[in-house]
Structure formats: structure tokens, C-alpha cells
Amino acid sequence: MRFKTFIFRAKKYIICLKFLAVLPLLIGFSDCSGSGNSTNINSSRNFYFASKPSRENLRYRLNDTIVHKTFSDKIVTQYGQAFWALGLLNEKNTAAAARVNEILLNPREYSNDILRAALEYVYQCYPVEYENEIAALIIGHSDSKLFAMAAEYLLRINKQKFSPLIYNIIHNENQFTVDDPIIKALEISDSTKRLAQIPPLKDLLSHPFSGLPVIFSLQRENRNFPGVLIVRNANGKILRTEDGSIFNIPQLARSVSALPGYITNGNTPQGVFSFLKIERTTNPFIGPTELLFLSLPFEYPVEIFFHDKQTDSDFSISMYLGLFPETWQNYPGILEVYYAGKAGRNEILAHGTTIDPQYYQNLDCYPFTPSLGCLTTLELWDDNGNLCYSDQEKLIQLLKKNNISQGYFVIINIDNKNQPVILTDIIEHIIQSGI
């Protein structure tokens, strides 16, 4: 039901202390050396949460108070928090594995929330160990999000083996409604991965987008590698630095779990977000640097998403596709954010970080820091909690200098190479687009 009047209130992103489920977390850095770049950072800006003592204390509390106590004492009501804590720490854990075994062998004894938390942790830290248990779990389970998480786990292990089973459940078992957005997104995710290439990138880069500024975050399918962010102003021109070079910064769109983007706490989904404002947050894991407040389709009323006070209708797929050039409107990848929003995913931001990156030193994204689905940039903090490098600050300064405070934010996987996206990967498309 639509309401004629709507008071838009920005959420304050204290992202739940459901353990500190403020997990849109990322991490930070304890050493400010090794970077040849510079930005106008006030190095006296201190944030104690990013300091070495605070990080050490946090790690101890997560392991001792949250993880060890919860799983050793079998405090079932706190299992979700403990799995999230281990996901943040990126750690396997013997006690947690024992609880996972109990949950997956007796799934009907646990709530869907606990099952999803266990699956999220397993998807991240035990990528092949639970094939048989999860294959049994998807049979007859009517929770579409749980089913999709399990299906993605199995398809990652052996697509040829499990595709027929999953297809049969979706199309012949009547477990889900025909318009379930999670199931539609699951099928789109699979079909997108089979496509050889995306439509012409130059068409997307030069598209008017209603004459509003556009921020492009161009990523790899493998989100372990950071993408690259560029900015186009309302006049359709790409923004440059003072020396005339194209402004660009690396940006990570990987979540802690690395689940697909249409699933809560998964990677940042592909497609178009609405960029609504620049603001700060009280969430200590994000820190004091200003962030970009984004909206998925369905998260806010149509007139807010489309920056059009005259719009007065329900959100439709045709309205969303109308944002794109014709050459892109049949490309399934751009629907990921549409169905993610329709399924209820929300609260995705583009922000900096204060969390210790050492949790993720075994991942290709290091020293970047995964989140709960937000986009994160590199920020470096010294042992005393002083900010000494920030790509996020560079971005905010650029936007303010060019009077950009809203518009659209476009995220696209450009290919499946296993390496970071850098400016040279897209410069030919930029030149062809004429921006």
C-alpha cells in the first residue's frame, strides 16, 4: 500500500548490537606505512576503537565472551551471534563445528534464523565439508532464503551434480511461490555466470541516468578482488583530479560470508542503487569518516529512489529497467539488486572502516576489509587510533568539491578475471563512451 505522505528519515546505522552484529564490518589497518598515496587527512583525528589496544580487547571479548561461552555452554539463543563473531574473525572453530554438526543433522529442532546463521558461517569457513548434510537440508524446506543459501553452497562444490536436483525442486516440487524474489534471483545468478560477456560498457558509462550524477563501481565476479570506483557529474563528464588524471579509487564489494548479493549479508548486489545523501554514523566499525547512504529498490518509496517528487506509483521492474540503456535491459545481472530489494535486503552503504585487517590476511582482498554487504574503501589507522590514510576521505572531498550529494550508484561485474580492477582495465571503455 502506498502513502501520499512519507517522512524520509535516514536510519542511524548502529547496525545492531546483536552481538555487535554491527558486522557491516570491515577492518582497518594497524600500520600506516607502505602507501605512496596521500590525501588531506588530519592525522590528529583519533578514533580509539581503531587503536591496537581496542582491537586486541575486541578480539579477546569475541573469542572468550561470545564464541567460547556460547558454544561450550550450548546457549542456543546466542548461536547466531557467535556464528557472526566467528565470521568477523574469519576463523574455523572446533566447538562451532560441533554445533554446526548438531544443527545440520537435526535441522527441524532449530529456528530458521539459527539455520541461516550456521549456513552463512559454513559457506564462509567450511566450503566443502558439509556437502551431504546440506544436500539433505534442501529437500522439502520451504524457507526460500535458506534453500538458496544451501543451493549456492552445493552449486559451488559441483554444479553439474546438483543443478538437476535444484532445478527439480524449484520447478516441480511446489515448495515456493512462482514470484518468490529469492528464487528468481537464484536462477538469475546462475544464468548470469554462464554468460560470456556483459553488454557494451561504454553504453552504460554514457547513459544519462535522468541527468543526475552517477558513481560507478566496476567489479570482478570474484569479489575477493577489489573493483574500481569512478564518478560522473550531472553533465555527463567524468571527474578528474587536480593534475587532470581520472579520479579513481579501489573499492571492495565483498561480504564476510561471500554469499551472492541477493542474500542478506552477501556481497553487494549488482545493479543500480539510489545515492541519497552523505552522512556520518555512530557505528564504531565504520568509524568517523563520512559515508554514502544508498537505497535498494523497494527500500524507500519510489519518489525517493528515483529522486522524483512527481512520481506516484508502485515500484515495478519496468521502472527499474528504464534506468538502463536499451542494450543493457535484457542483461540478467542488473536484476540482482532489484530482487534483493524486493526480498527485503536493505541498509547497504559505501563507507570506510576501522576493523583490524589482520583477520583477513589469508584472503585475496587483504588489506581491504569485507563487510555485511556494504562497499568498503581502504582506511589506515596507526596503533594509537589516528587516521593516516583514507580513500573514503578522498571520495567525500571530491563529491563535496563538485556539489554532488545524491544521484545513482551503479555496480557491475565486468568479467571473471581473478585480479583487482584497475583504471587501465576500463580506460578504453571510458574513451569510447566520451565521458
Buried (B, 14 or more C-beta within 10 A) or exposed (E): EEEEEEEEEEEEBEBBEEBBBBBBBBBBBBBBEEBEEEBEBEEEBBBEBBBBEBBEEBBEEBBEEBBBBBBEEEEBEBBBBBBBBBBBBBBEBEBBBEBBBBBBEEBEEBEEEBBBBBBBBBBBBBEEBBBEBBBBBBEEBEBBBBBBBBBBBBBBBEEEEBBEBBEEBBEEEEBBEEEBBBBBBBBBBBEBBEEEEBBBBBBBBBBEBBEBBBBBBBBBBBBBBBBBBBBBBBEBEBBBEEEEEBBBBBBBBBBBBBBBBBBBBBBBBBBBBBBBBBBBBEBBBBBBBBBBBBBBBBBBBBBBBBBEEEBEEEBEEEBBBEBBBEBBBEBBBBBBBBBBBBBEBBBBBBBBBBBBBBBBEEBBBBBBBBBBBBBBBBBBBBEEBBBBBBBBBBBBBBBEEBEBBBBBBBBBBBBEEEEBBEBEBBEEBBEBBEB
